[in-house]
Amino acid sequence: MYQIRLASGEETVFQSIDELTIGVRSGIVTADALILHKKTGQWLPIARHPHFQIALANARTPGPAAPRPSAPRPAAPTQ
């Protein structure tokens, strides 16, 4: 779980690195954001966090292509 303070000052939570990647990809989470370090209770620059770096790299690579609809099946012959 990642507690993030966005550049706007709004705080939000991402449950996984996949959610964080979506936040980065959509532009909600930028390098100007802060992340809460739970053990110390301090807000730290997210740009230095290793999981932000992973999310940033994942956001730059295209996601899996949407599946193509299958071709229509020919109708069964009727007798």
PyMOL commands that set and color helices and strands:
alter all, ss='L'
color gray80, all
select helices_A, chain A and resi 17-26+46-48+50-60
alter helices_A, ss='H'
color red, helices_A
select strands_A, chain A and resi 2-5+11-14+34-37+42-45
alter strands_A, ss='S'
color yellow, strands_A
deselect
rebuild
show_as cartoon
